Amino acid sequence: MDTTKIPIIDDEPIIRESISGWLEGDNCHVRTAPGGKTCLRVLKKHRFDILMVDITMDGISGIEVSVWVSSAPEEVE
């Protein structure tokens, strides 16, 4: 069975840790990031199957991250 690669981006550590623990127990490889700026750096270096991102974060919001991913798929692949 293939491992699903998922970044979890949230500015609240307890949310990142909770979701990460749940997904890792379900054969997923998880990376976490505390915000949108860090997320964009991670997305430029690694390929993921699913993106889990908090919509309301300070700085770069989850919506902005989603727009970036949608408009720059060649950088994410």
C-alpha angles and dihedrals in degrees: 000000000000120000116242112228114218132172114208113204119186134136091222113080095206091057092049092047095046096049092041093053092048094049096043088058088056099058096270129137106222133194121185133207129184096221151356097277093054090043093057090053090051093046091053091056103037138043119228136189098213133017120217110187135163110241096211111055131137116257109008109020127217089251091056090049090051092049090050092050091049094049098042108040093146089063092050098048 
